[in-house]
């Protein structure tokens, strides 16, 4: 029992938890992005690709939601038919 209490106190200390959270934070200074060229302009193709990726992700999310909804309706229909 004493071993468990000692382990809990040493492994669950707030210092460890805080230090792990700090390491997971992004840096405060933004790094040079590939979107901005040396002249300070933004490449439109990179922005369009990012917009396409977001759109694809939203479409996939919507398809999963519709599939789950239809599956739920089908299962409820099967249950009610008996």
Secondary structure as UniProt FT lines:
FT   HELIX           2..11
FT   HELIX           14..24
FT   TURN            34..35
FT   TURN            38..39
FT   HELIX           44..81
//
